[in-house]
């Protein structure tokens, strides 16, 4: 299974998929070199996503996951038309939050996600629930920078102060700080990771995904397909752990350690 994100945020969805489908093997492509995507134009996002999928498609994928709300909104249809394998996207969990009974729902997402037609369609299905949309411009970048130093990230500098009954984390980066955001607003935070993992699992169980992952990718190949030299820990665990490719300079070790930090690594 291929998993793509603009950076490390997609590791939260990778963890959900690994939990849901422990027998599957995963390739992770994080485009840290161009992260974050959220403030880019739709044309730029599509170009970068196509480049990334071009690299992923070189490997024998059974399916792929777009672990980025922004790319799902702007490029999912294009990618599905271009590649033969199933592609599952992730989108803001606006409907579950609206159906929770909250009178006001705050949606935190990138500018690109909030301007998309798909997001507008989701909000239109929320009935009388008040949807407040907000794009924290620098939050994703701040999370990438402070992932191992959580105490350094002051959420009050990034989030609006308002009362709400539910919060939607419309960017996979934000999920790393889900508890802190819930504490900040005093209500439950919703994200789309569970739904995306369930969808991928459903396709797998329903026979929509066929073929086996290439069994020849082992320790040696694991090192070769990464753009950086893998850490010793990464090489040691490569037979069981996800394979990370496409990292920018000096990012591979950080990404592997970040995934391990979630305590989900098989």
C-alpha positions in Angstrom: 0.0 0.0 0.0 1.4 3.4 -0.9 0.8 6.4 1.5 1.4 9.9 0.3 1.5 13.2 2.2 3.2 16.6 1.9 5.2 15.9 5.0 5.1 14.0 8.3 1.4 14.6 8.9 0.4 11.5 6.9 2.2 9.3 9.5 -0.9 9.7 11.6 -3.0 8.1 8.9 -0.2 5.5 8.2 -0.5 4.5 11.9 -4.3 4.1 11.6 -3.9 2.0 8.5 -1.2 -0.2 10.0 -3.4 -0.8 13.0 -6.4 -1.6 10.9 -4.5 -3.9 8.5 -1.5 -5.3 10.4 -0.7 -7.9 7.7 -0.2 -5.3 5.0 3.0 -3.6 4.0 3.3 0.1 3.3 5.4 2.5 1.4 5.4 6.1 2.7 6.2 9.1 0.5 6.5 12.4 2.4 7.3 15.4 0.2 9.0 17.4 3.0 11.0 19.2 0.4 7.9 21.1 -0.7 5.9 21.1 2.6 3.6 22.6 3.5 1.2 22.4 0.6 -1.7 24.3 2.2 -0.8 27.8 0.9 0.0 26.7 -2.6 -2.2 27.2 -5.7 -4.3 24.3 -7.0 -2.1 24.0 -10.0 1.0 23.7 -7.9 -0.6 21.1 -5.6 -1.7 19.0 -8.6 1.8 19.2 -10.1 3.5 18.1 -6.9 1.0 15.3 -6.2 1.5 13.9 -9.7 5.3 14.0 -9.3 5.0 12.1 -6.0 2.6 9.5 -7.3 4.9 9.1 -10.3 7.5 7.9 -7.9 5.1 5.7 -5.9 3.7 4.1 -9.0 7.2 2.6 -9.8 6.5 0.1 -7.1 4.0 -2.8 -7.2 1.2 -1.1 -5.3 -2.1 -2.7 -4.5 -3.6 0.6 -3.6 -2.6 4.1 -2.4 -3.8 6.5 0.2 -3.7 10.3 -0.1 -2.9 11.1 3.6 -3.4 14.8 2.9 -6.8 16.7 3.0 -5.4 19.4 0.7 -4.2 16.9 -2.0 -7.5 14.9 -1.7 -9.5 18.1 -2.3 -7.4 19.4 -5.3 -5.9 16.3 -7.0 -7.7 13.1 -6.0 -9.9 13.0 -9.2 -6.9 13.6 -11.4 -4.8 10.9 -9.7 -7.6 8.4 -9.9 -8.0 9.0 -13.6 -4.3 8.5 -14.2 -3.5 5.3 -12.2 -5.2 1.9 -12.3 -5.0 1.0 -8.6 -7.6 2.2 -6.1 -6.8 5.5 -4.4 -8.4 6.4 -1.1 -8.4 10.0 0.1 -8.9 11.7 3.5 -11.2 14.6 4.1 -12.2 16.7 7.1 -14.7 14.9 9.3 -17.2 17.7 9.1 -20.3 15.5 9.0 -19.5 13.4 12.1 -18.8 16.6 14.0 -22.0 18.2 12.8 -24.0 15.0 13.7 -22.5 15.0 17.2 -25.1 17.6 18.3 -22.7 20.5 18.5 -24.4 23.8 17.6 -21.1 25.3 16.4 -18.3 23.3 14.7 -14.8 24.8 14.2 -13.0 23.4 11.2 -9.2 23.8 11.2 -7.8 23.2 7.7 -5.5 24.7 5.1 -6.5 27.5 2.8 -6.5 25.1 -0.1 -8.8 22.7 1.6 -11.3 25.4 2.7 -11.5 26.9 -0.8 -12.2 23.5 -2.5 -15.6 22.5 -4.0 -15.5 19.3 -2.0 -15.3 21.1 1.3 -18.2 23.4 0.3 -20.3 20.3 -0.5 -19.5 18.8 2.9 -20.6 22.0 4.7 -23.8 22.1 2.7 -24.8 18.8 4.2 -24.5 20.0 7.8 -28.1 21.3 8.2 -28.5 23.9 10.9 -25.1 23.4 12.4 -22.9 26.5 12.3 -19.6 25.8 10.6 -16.7 28.1 11.4 -13.8 27.6 9.0 -10.3 28.7 9.9 -6.9 28.2 8.3 -3.9 28.4 10.7 -1.3 29.4 8.2 1.8 28.3 10.0 0.6 25.5 12.3 1.5 22.6 10.0 5.1 24.0 9.6 5.3 24.6 13.4 4.3 21.0 14.1 6.9 19.7 11.7 9.5 21.8 13.5 8.4 20.9 17.1 7.3 17.3 16.8 9.9 16.2 19.3 9.6 19.3 21.5 5.8 19.6 22.0 6.2 22.0 24.9 7.7 24.6 22.6 4.5 24.9 20.4 2.2 27.6 21.8 -1.2 26.8 20.2 -2.6 30.1 21.3 -0.4 31.7 18.7 -2.0 29.7 15.9 -5.6 29.0 16.9 -8.6 31.3 17.2 -10.2 31.8 20.6 -13.9 31.0 20.3 -16.5 28.7 21.8 -17.5 25.6 19.9 -19.0 22.2 20.6 -16.6 20.3 18.3 -13.4 20.8 16.4 -12.5 19.2 13.1 -8.8 18.6 12.4 -8.8 19.0 8.6 -5.0 18.5 8.2 -3.3 15.3 9.2 -0.5 17.3 10.8 -2.8 18.7 13.4 -3.6 15.2 14.7 -0.2 15.0 16.4 -1.6 17.6 18.8 -5.2 16.3 19.0 -5.2 16.1 22.8 -3.7 19.5 23.2 -6.3 21.0 20.8 -9.1 19.3 22.6 -7.8 20.8 25.9 -7.5 24.2 24.3 -11.2 24.2 23.2 -12.6 22.0 25.9 -14.5 19.7 23.4 -13.9 16.7 21.2 -11.8 16.9 18.1 -12.7 14.9 15.0 -10.4 13.8 12.1 -10.8 11.8 8.9 -8.1 9.2 9.6 -10.5 6.5 10.8 -12.8 6.9 7.9 -10.0 6.7 5.4 -8.5 3.6 7.0 -11.9 2.0 7.2 -12.5 2.7 3.5 -9.1 1.1 2.5 -9.9 -1.9 4.7 -13.3 -2.3 3.1 -11.9 -2.3 -0.4 -9.3 -4.9 0.7 -11.9 -7.1 2.3 -14.3 -6.7 -0.6 -11.9 -8.0 -3.1 -11.5 -4.6 -4.9 -7.7 -4.7 -4.2 -5.8 -7.5 -5.8 -2.2 -8.6 -6.0 0.6 -9.1 -3.5 3.2 -6.6 -2.4 6.6 -7.3 -3.9 8.3 -9.6 -1.4 11.8 -8.8 -2.8 12.0 -5.5 -1.0 14.1 -6.3 2.0 16.9 -4.6 3.9 19.1 -3.9 0.9 16.3 -2.6 -1.3 15.0 -0.6 1.6 18.2 1.4 1.7 18.4 1.8 -2.1 14.9 3.2 -2.6 15.4 6.0 -0.1 17.0 9.2 -1.2 18.9 9.4 2.1 21.0 6.9 4.0 18.7 5.1 6.4 19.3 5.1 10.1 20.6 1.8 11.6 17.3 1.4 13.4 15.4 1.9 10.1 17.5 -0.8 8.5 17.1 -3.2 11.4 13.3 -2.9 11.3 12.8 -2.7 7.6 11.3 -6.1 7.1 8.4 -5.3 9.4 8.2 -1.5 9.4 6.9 0.8 6.6 9.4 1.8 4.0 10.0 5.6 3.7 10.9 7.1 0.4 11.0 10.6 -1.1 12.3 12.4 2.0 14.2 15.6 1.6 17.8 15.8 2.8 18.2 14.6 6.5 14.5 14.0 6.8 14.4 10.2 6.6 15.7 9.5 10.1 13.3 12.1 11.5 10.3 10.6 9.7 11.2 7.1 10.9 11.6 8.3 14.5 8.4 10.3 14.3 6.5 7.2 13.2 8.0 5.2 16.0 7.1 8.0 18.4 3.4 7.3 17.8 4.0 3.8 19.3 2.3 2.2 16.4 5.3 0.8 14.6 4.8 -3.0 14.1 
